[in-house]
């Protein structure tokens, strides 16, 4: 519509310009031949002059309007001229159709390219999202590896079973964000069982819930599989199994065994995640490695405990006792503390052995060991020093305090009635007491001194305590 | 192995009492029992509104994180909560990697963590 209007305006301008040129010619002729024309036309000439001037003024106003008002810009003007000329040139209809078809094909190509670009852009967005997810996954894997390295270092730095199980539990809960976890370890002498030894996020199971039978179908399955098992996945298979049911009742979602030489040695039972999410295969794998590291550390700790304790009484052996005594003396030298040494011997033990046999004698030794554990502090070191001889190392304790402990032990033994072959039996002990640094500078010195005091107690009639002067 | 220093203070918010636990150094399997003892004592004394201030904490391991997870159910079960404040970028990254930013409420400062209890 605007174009048509512009063309009309252009046509008017053309007529006006033509008219203007015509009358300019008239003016030129009129000026050049003024006297001759006046002679010929007389007064009529002035009338003609008036008409020409009027038309010139009218044309001038129209031209002013054309250039001063932006109805059509000069650019549009030339564009219109070009189009008009093209039309005027009269291009054949075929060429116009060809041109239109060409334009359409370009338009189609552009539409196709636009669609392809949209698809590519969507793919790029999708791939960048995948890359972000992959980066998160790799970050997590790097962190997992770092954690495993950290855990391995931590587990190798201790032989204390409680520390090992705590490291396993805390790491498992922290790495997976789980509500609770339990560590099981193999226990027993002939009849082995998996026993819950430590738990977090829940109380340690008690009673029958505390143990799992290694002969049960579910535990056998764990040994065969040798890796983490999600309980919900196999619930149809083991729903009737006692051990499986115990674990379910404790809120276990996943259990990972530590299997060595086709025998289960430990297990980690893991509760549900705080977020309620399921465990991923990577997470199960991580926990399997953690359980293997922890299980191995627990085995080492167990072997170490076996190496430093007496199998019968579960007290420390003489070698470990002397090692600890040397360490305590070094520490006491630094802080100027005293150490009390107590040596205990069971009176007439040979007679008990000869009368009732060694097996019955062993029962007396186990009973005495239990009394010693009960009668001493956790910081004291109690050992089976020889056959029926025991020793107690009491750090940061003087002779007077040591005597109080010795007297308590003497009286506890005196009050205890042992049962040997269904016969009640009374036993007594003799005790010698010495101390560092008053009775010597080395562990050998104070042990010798306590031993001498012990024999003095024996010589004084047994069931007595002698403290070094 | 690093060491962990712990200090705690009680602050009042109306009729409620909030305990702020400041931890400094390294929180790992080796040092976690120290903080475990403090948290255990607070819960035993029925202080269930806790703010853990990480401002001076340089390192936290998974075992350290496990300690918080182990307590959170108990504390929330008693109507309380554990708010984390002043997490350094390296600590925040661990929270994000393990998804703990979805489990715990994390605040930039103590004031906001405090207000959240009101």
Interface residues (C-beta under 8 A of the other chain):
Chain A: X136 X139 X140 X143 X147 X150 X151 X154 X157 X163 X166 X167 X169 X170 X171 X172 X173 X174 X175 X177 X178 X179 X180 X200 X201 X274 X275
Chain B: X1 X28 X29 X30 X32 X33 X61 X62 X63 X64 X65 X66 X67 X68 X69 X70 X72 X73 X94 X97 X98 X99 X100 X102 X103
